[in-house]
Amino acid sequence: MPMDGGYTIVTQDNCISNSVPLLSYITENDSTLKYTPPFPRIESRVTHALPKDLDNISLLESNLDSLKTRLSLK
Amino acid sequence: MPNLDHDSLGEGMDDRICFLQHQLSQHPYIGWGEMPFTYNDRIETSLETLPKKYHSAAISLFASVVYLPKIWLDEIWRGVALELMLLNNSRKMDFKNALILAVDDPGILTNFTRVAKIPGREDSDNNPNFGTTSKLIDALLYLTLSNNDSELLNSVKVAVNKKWWVLLADNVISGSSAKNEIEKLHKIIGLLYQSQIICSEPRIVLCTQVVTQHALKVLDIFANLPVIYGLKFDDTYRINSKDCLFYKRQSTLSQVRELCEWFGDSLFLNYSQKVFQDRLNLHRKKGGQLNYAYGWRVHDSDTG
């Protein structure tokens, strides 16, 4: 069996996303199955855009001399 | 009390639900808003839409919730701050030699410093408030393009010279977000050190309220990474693990799993909303189960 979440942890603030969806998943209006979970979850991310941090680190790497000059910490 | 047959599977669910009911009456779940719900009310509402044959399994699942009130989690932050202080060989915890960043949400940092009574969060001379790793990267990158922002320049100078880089997360369940953040911090430190912008490498520490045994294994790839945490959950707390210990009888666990699978098949396989489809696709790409029956895939290197 794949290691999908499977936890039942709920904090007072929110149900964690690795917990079983039956605990927290709210069905949308157009869903054929209407379900109200005991711990409705508020999603912290509604889009799953890839983070740009790694690209920015690469950019930083190619401009390190400039950063070094600015910081002049040596 | 509503007439729910909590104990039809002979698992002693009544006591567990009473305990949760008590916890929730003292520390209501934020998502319930101001409505005066009881746990029994919530369970009854949830059962309304589930087929009758799954009611006992659903009650068994709802009775197995591990509910963590904020008051406990705040106490954990205080304990974590104390351990951090010991690791730091310091008699008091402050921002003077630590750069504190949060995974995803800078609000965690505010909460941590408030409840752990760590002074100086807004002292910009000691604590350049970048909040998250992303903001620190943005600031460094911005400096490569502009030399007109002396305030930012000073903040970055202070930040990169801290002896400790502390990463805060409210929970580390899969370990993948924390792992990604730590990898980014290592990359930044490596670049700064190689180019002699800093003379010594700061030590990274991960602090979290809740961690899983699984996440600790994922984080094992970092040699000598101190992970300070309050609560640790192992696989006995996972419905889909062979080690699950929630129930006395294997048949109860099987029924709970059957319910989860039914829910996944009935709901997620037919789901049309784009936002959630994106989430499902990402989950499946990581090797997660097609019907999302147990929630978010924990890590892409898992083999089960």
Interface residues (C-beta under 8 A of the other chain):
Chain A: M1 P2 M3 D4 G5 G6 Y7 T8 I9 V10 T11 Q12 D13 N14 C15 I16 S17 N18 S19 V20 P21 L22 L23 Y25 T27 E28 D30 S31 T32 L33 K34 Y35 T36 P37 P38 F39 P40 R41 I42 S44 V46 T47 H48 P51 D53 L54 N56 I57 L59 L60 E61 N63 L64 D65 S66 L67 K68 R70 L71 L73 K74
Chain B: H27 P28 Y29 I30 G31 W32 Y39 R42 I43 T45 S46 E48 T49 L50 A58 L61 F62 S64 V65 V66 Y67 L68 P69 K70 L73 D104 D105 T133 S134 I137 D138 L140 L141 L143 T144 L145 N147 L153 V156 K157 V160 N161 D170 N171 I173 S174 K184 K187 I188 L191 S195 Q196 I197 I198 V210 T212 H214 F233 Y237 R238 I239 N240 S241 C244 F246 L259 C260 F263 G264 S266 L267 F268 N270 Y271 S272 Q273 V275 F276 D278 R279 L282 H283 G287 G288 Q289 Y292 A293 Y294 G295 W296 R297 V298 H299 D302 T303 G304
